[in-house]
Amino acid sequence: MQVGEDGHANLVKEALASAGVNLDHLNVVKGPTGHALVMLQPGGRNSIIIVGGANASWPRLDDGIGQLSANVQQLIRQAGAVLLQREVPDTVNLEAAKVEIHTNLIQKL
């Protein structure tokens, strides 16, 4: 998980901490914190504007486990659950999923 170096970062950190999220491994990267603006339309439809910010500032990853740092891989292996989200590059999610598969965290539905 990572945030930027802006005022939104403090809001995000405070909200996560108040919800009991462990922030020991939170990264701070240059630039803004990612966020989304959700606009609800009549009838229940929505429009979403995404500002990637820190969520999009991951290094490009090649195929294969080993592109995420050893520390991040170890954190994934030790996790009881891992949430993959579409706000980060797909390559990051794929690498995390590969680590999960080798750790048997992913259960077939």
Secondary structure, DSSP 8 states (H G I E B T S, - for coil): -EE-SSHHHHHHHHHHHHTT---TT-EE-SS---EEEEEE-GGG-EEEEEE-GGGG------SSTTSS-HHHHHHHHH-S-----TTS-HHHHHHHHHHHHHHT-----
